[in-house]
Amino acid sequence: MINKGGDIIMTHSDLQAEIEQLDIAERILLAEEIWNSIAVEQERVGVTQAQKNELDRRLEHYRESPDEGCSWDEAKKRIRSPK
């Protein structure tokens, strides 16, 4: 696709098709580059007050009942086990 300024613009499906043509090693490198670019900008992504409030609520609940709940390994096992 070409915009009014004559620049070539890729659609999401065009980009996906290009990515799928890369070999696995190239896709891994691309994923790393994308992840690193996100990490550099992560400080710009703010946490909303509602998210902060929810984190505070969960932390307080944990402090009141530290033995309640289960480990991540136990949770994964329960999630993955057939019902």
N, CA and C atoms as an extended XYZ file, in Angstrom:
249
Properties=species:S:1:pos:R:3:atomname:S:1:resname:S:1:resid:I:1 pbc="F F F"
N         0.852       -1.153        0.000 N   MET     1
C         0.000        0.000        0.000 CA  MET     1
C         0.909        1.230        0.000 C   MET     1
N         0.527        2.247       -0.746 N   ILE     2
C         1.299        3.485       -0.821 CA  ILE     2
C         0.406        4.630       -0.359 C   ILE     2
N         0.920        5.446        0.568 N   ASN     3
C         0.108        6.568        1.050 CA  ASN     3
C         0.249        7.762        0.108 C   ASN     3
N        -0.416        8.858        0.433 N   LYS     4
C        -0.425       10.044       -0.434 CA  LYS     4
C         0.963       10.638       -0.632 C   LYS     4
N         1.840       10.468        0.371 N   GLY     5
C         3.197       11.006        0.265 CA  GLY     5
C         4.122       10.120       -0.546 C   GLY     5
N         3.622        9.006       -1.027 N   GLY     6
C         4.437        8.091       -1.817 CA  GLY     6
C         5.194        7.072       -0.995 C   GLY     6
N         4.989        7.083        0.337 N   ASP     7
C         5.653        6.111        1.199 CA  ASP     7
C         4.956        4.758        1.089 C   ASP     7
N         5.734        3.700        1.157 N   ILE     8
C         5.167        2.354        1.147 CA  ILE     8
C         4.761        2.004        2.565 C   ILE     8
N         3.519        1.640        2.732 N   ILE     9
C         2.979        1.279        4.037 CA  ILE     9
C         2.547       -0.187        3.972 C   ILE     9
N         2.979       -0.963        4.958 N   MET    10
C         2.590       -2.377        4.997 CA  MET    10
C         1.352       -2.538        5.863 C   MET    10
N         0.453       -3.351        5.411 N   THR    11
C        -0.680       -3.696        6.253 CA  THR    11
C        -0.220       -4.745        7.255 C   THR    11
N        -1.038       -4.984        8.254 N   HIS    12
C        -0.703       -5.999        9.257 CA  HIS    12
C        -0.504       -7.359        8.586 C   HIS    12
N        -1.380       -7.707        7.655 N   SER    13
C        -1.253       -9.015        6.998 CA  SER    13
C        -0.009       -9.073        6.114 C   SER    13
N         0.363       -7.943        5.482 N   ASP    14
C         1.604       -7.909        4.695 CA  ASP    14
C         2.812       -8.137        5.599 C   ASP    14
N         2.805       -7.457        6.739 N   LEU    15
C         3.901       -7.593        7.685 CA  LEU    15
C         4.002       -9.027        8.197 C   LEU    15
N         2.854       -9.608        8.526 N   GLN    16
C         2.844      -10.993        9.003 CA  GLN    16
C         3.390      -11.936        7.938 C   GLN    16
N         3.019      -11.720        6.693 N   ALA    17
C         3.518      -12.562        5.611 CA  ALA    17
C         5.033      -12.434        5.469 C   ALA    17
N         5.543      -11.215        5.617 N   GLU    18
C         6.992      -11.001        5.545 CA  GLU    18
C         7.705      -11.706        6.693 C   GLU    18
N         7.143      -11.598        7.875 N   ILE    19
C         7.746      -12.243        9.051 CA  ILE    19
C         7.781      -13.749        8.871 C   ILE    19
N         6.706      -14.319        8.335 N   GLU    20
C         6.642      -15.772        8.153 CA  GLU    20
C         7.671      -16.274        7.155 C   GLU    20
N         8.191      -15.393        6.318 N   GLN    21
C         9.225      -15.795        5.357 CA  GLN    21
C        10.607      -15.860        5.998 C   GLN    21
N        10.766      -15.280        7.172 N   LEU    22
C        12.046      -15.334        7.876 CA  LEU    22
C        12.254      -16.728        8.454 C   LEU    22
N        13.511      -17.144        8.563 N   ASP    23
C        13.751      -18.421        9.229 CA  ASP    23
C        13.625      -18.214       10.740 C   ASP    23
N        13.643      -19.294       11.476 N   ILE    24
C        13.395      -19.222       12.918 CA  ILE    24
C        14.406      -18.323       13.620 C   ILE    24
N        15.671      -18.450       13.285 N   ALA    25
C        16.696      -17.627       13.932 CA  ALA    25
C        16.439      -16.137       13.695 C   ALA    25
N        16.040      -15.788       12.469 N   GLU    26
C        15.754      -14.391       12.159 CA  GLU    26
C        14.519      -13.896       12.915 C   GLU    26
N        13.504      -14.760       13.050 N   ARG    27
C        12.305      -14.374       13.798 CA  ARG    27
C        12.620      -14.183       15.274 C   ARG    27
N        13.506      -15.034       15.811 N   ILE    28
C        13.908      -14.878       17.215 CA  ILE    28
C        14.631      -13.546       17.398 C   ILE    28
N        15.549      -13.229       16.489 N   LEU    29
C        16.257      -11.946       16.566 CA  LEU    29
C        15.284      -10.769       16.463 C   LEU    29
N        14.302      -10.888       15.579 N   LEU    30
C        13.296       -9.832       15.436 CA  LEU    30
C        12.494       -9.675       16.720 C   LEU    30
N        12.105      -10.808       17.306 N   ALA    31
C        11.353      -10.762       18.565 CA  ALA    31
C        12.187      -10.100       19.663 C   ALA    31
N        13.480      -10.418       19.713 N   GLU    32
C        14.360       -9.800       20.704 CA  GLU    32
C        14.467       -8.293       20.487 C   GLU    32
N        14.580       -7.889       19.229 N   GLU    33
C        14.677       -6.461       18.934 CA  GLU    33
C        13.388       -5.742       19.320 C   GLU    33
N        12.258       -6.360       19.041 N   ILE    34
C        10.977       -5.757       19.419 CA  ILE    34
C        10.884       -5.673       20.933 C   ILE    34
N        11.233       -6.763       21.624 N   TRP    35
C        11.169       -6.774       23.094 CA  TRP    35
C        12.076       -5.696       23.682 C   TRP    35
N        13.289       -5.573       23.143 N   ASN    36
C        14.225       -4.558       23.642 CA  ASN    36
C        13.687       -3.155       23.413 C   ASN    36
N        13.021       -2.941       22.282 N   SER    37
C        12.465       -1.613       22.018 CA  SER    37
C        11.334       -1.301       22.998 C   SER    37
N        10.603       -2.316       23.409 N   ILE    38
C         9.540       -2.129       24.402 CA  ILE    38
C        10.150       -1.825       25.764 C   ILE    38
N        11.198       -2.554       26.116 N   ALA    39
C        11.848       -2.361       27.413 CA  ALA    39
C        12.374       -0.937       27.559 C   ALA    39
N        12.898       -0.388       26.485 N   VAL    40
C        13.435        0.976       26.517 CA  VAL    40
C        12.310        1.967       26.813 C   VAL    40
N        11.132        1.702       26.291 N   GLU    41
C        10.017        2.634       26.441 CA  GLU    41
C         9.086        2.294       27.599 C   GLU    41
N         9.369        1.240       28.321 N   GLN    42
C         8.426        0.756       29.332 CA  GLN    42
C         8.106        1.791       30.398 C   GLN    42
N         9.057        2.650       30.712 N   GLU    43
C         8.799        3.658       31.734 CA  GLU    43
C         7.739        4.649       31.297 C   GLU    43
N         7.544        4.781       29.997 N   ARG    44
C         6.531        5.701       29.494 CA  ARG    44
C         5.123        5.129       29.627 C   ARG    44
N         5.042        3.814       29.802 N   VAL    45
C         3.741        3.184       29.959 CA  VAL    45
C         3.368        3.279       31.433 C   VAL    45
N         2.402        4.087       31.715 N   GLY    46
C         2.031        4.322       33.097 CA  GLY    46
C         1.050        3.283       33.619 C   GLY    46
N         0.996        3.214       34.913 N   VAL    47
C         0.027        2.370       35.594 CA  VAL    47
C        -1.092        3.296       36.062 C   VAL    47
N        -2.315        2.917       35.774 N   THR    48
C        -3.433        3.770       36.174 CA  THR    48
C        -3.619        3.722       37.685 C   THR    48
N        -4.350        4.687       38.204 N   GLN    49
C        -4.630        4.703       39.640 CA  GLN    49
C        -5.441        3.466       40.023 C   GLN    49
N        -6.354        3.050       39.163 N   ALA    50
C        -7.153        1.857       39.446 CA  ALA    50
C        -6.263        0.620       39.546 C   ALA    50
N        -5.252        0.523       38.665 N   GLN    51
C        -4.327       -0.608       38.722 CA  GLN    51
C        -3.497       -0.556       40.004 C   GLN    51
N        -3.032        0.631       40.375 N   LYS    52
C        -2.276        0.780       41.621 CA  LYS    52
C        -3.134        0.375       42.817 C   LYS    52
N        -4.393        0.807       42.806 N   ASN    53
C        -5.300        0.462       43.898 CA  ASN    53
C        -5.492       -1.050       43.990 C   ASN    53
N        -5.642       -1.699       42.850 N   GLU    54
C        -5.829       -3.157       42.847 CA  GLU    54
C        -4.574       -3.856       43.356 C   GLU    54
N        -3.409       -3.412       42.934 N   LEU    55
C        -2.160       -4.001       43.430 CA  LEU    55
C        -2.027       -3.810       44.936 C   LEU    55
N        -2.365       -2.621       45.421 N   ASP    56
C        -2.318       -2.366       46.864 CA  ASP    56
C        -3.287       -3.280       47.611 C   ASP    56
N        -4.490       -3.454       47.049 N   ARG    57
C        -5.490       -4.314       47.678 CA  ARG    57
C        -4.987       -5.748       47.764 C   ARG    57
N        -4.403       -6.234       46.679 N   ARG    58
C        -3.891       -7.609       46.657 CA  ARG    58
C        -2.721       -7.777       47.628 C   ARG    58
N        -1.840       -6.794       47.674 N   LEU    59
C        -0.702       -6.863       48.583 CA  LEU    59
C        -1.181       -6.882       50.030 C   LEU    59
N        -2.138       -6.051       50.362 N   GLU    60
C        -2.695       -6.021       51.716 CA  GLU    60
C        -3.334       -7.374       52.063 C   GLU    60
N        -4.074       -7.946       51.119 N   HIS    61
C        -4.698       -9.253       51.344 CA  HIS    61
C        -3.629      -10.320       51.604 C   HIS    61
N        -2.547      -10.265       50.816 N   TYR    62
C        -1.461      -11.218       51.009 CA  TYR    62
C        -0.835      -11.043       52.400 C   TYR    62
N        -0.613       -9.817       52.788 N   ARG    63
C         0.005       -9.561       54.103 CA  ARG    63
C        -0.882      -10.048       55.244 C   ARG    63
N        -2.195       -9.957       55.063 N   GLU    64
C        -3.129      -10.426       56.091 CA  GLU    64
C        -3.229      -11.949       56.125 C   GLU    64
N        -3.051      -12.598       54.965 N   SER    65
C        -3.218      -14.055       54.865 CA  SER    65
C        -2.138      -14.652       53.967 C   SER    65
N        -0.869      -14.624       54.401 N   PRO    66
C         0.225      -15.085       53.533 CA  PRO    66
C         0.167      -16.568       53.169 C   PRO    66
N        -0.526      -17.378       53.966 N   ASP    67
C        -0.589      -18.809       53.669 CA  ASP    67
C        -1.754      -19.168       52.756 C   ASP    67
N        -2.600      -18.194       52.479 N   GLU    68
C        -3.736      -18.444       51.592 CA  GLU    68
C        -3.242      -18.474       50.152 C   GLU    68
N        -3.878      -19.268       49.339 N   GLY    69
C        -3.478      -19.346       47.937 CA  GLY    69
C        -2.527      -20.505       47.710 C   GLY    69
N        -1.837      -20.460       46.585 N   CYS    70
C        -0.919      -21.550       46.252 CA  CYS    70
C         0.246      -21.001       45.446 C   CYS    70
N         1.256      -21.835       45.269 N   SER    71
C         2.426      -21.430       44.496 CA  SER    71
C         2.072      -21.410       43.011 C   SER    71
N         2.925      -20.775       42.225 N   TRP    72
C         2.723      -20.727       40.778 CA  TRP    72
C         2.750      -22.141       40.197 C   TRP    72
N         3.644      -22.998       40.686 N   ASP    73
C         3.711      -24.379       40.197 CA  ASP    73
C         2.405      -25.118       40.457 C   ASP    73
N         1.841      -24.928       41.654 N   GLU    74
C         0.565      -25.568       41.974 CA  GLU    74
C        -0.555      -25.027       41.082 C   GLU    74
N        -0.553      -23.736       40.866 N   ALA    75
C        -1.586      -23.125       40.020 CA  ALA    75
C        -1.498      -23.658       38.598 C   ALA    75
N        -0.283      -23.750       38.042 N   LYS    76
C        -0.116      -24.279       36.684 CA  LYS    76
C        -0.613      -25.712       36.607 C   LYS    76
N        -0.286      -26.499       37.613 N   LYS    77
C        -0.711      -27.900       37.627 CA  LYS    77
C        -2.242      -27.988       37.589 C   LYS    77
N        -2.906      -27.163       38.411 N   ARG    78
C        -4.374      -27.174       38.444 CA  ARG    78
C        -4.963      -26.725       37.119 C   ARG    78
N        -4.363      -25.687       36.523 N   ILE    79
C        -4.856      -25.161       35.247 CA  ILE    79
C        -4.718      -26.188       34.140 C   ILE    79
N        -3.605      -26.895       34.145 N   ARG    80
C        -3.308      -27.837       33.056 CA  ARG    80
C        -3.921      -29.218       33.250 C   ARG    80
N        -4.385      -29.515       34.442 N   SER    81
C        -4.923      -30.859       34.674 CA  SER    81
C        -6.296      -30.985       34.021 C   SER    81
N        -6.554      -32.169       33.442 N   PRO    82
C        -7.867      -32.372       32.815 CA  PRO    82
C        -8.952      -32.348       33.887 C   PRO    82
N       -10.072      -31.839       33.526 N   LYS    83
C       -11.164      -31.707       34.498 CA  LYS    83
C       -11.959      -32.974       34.606 C   LYS    83
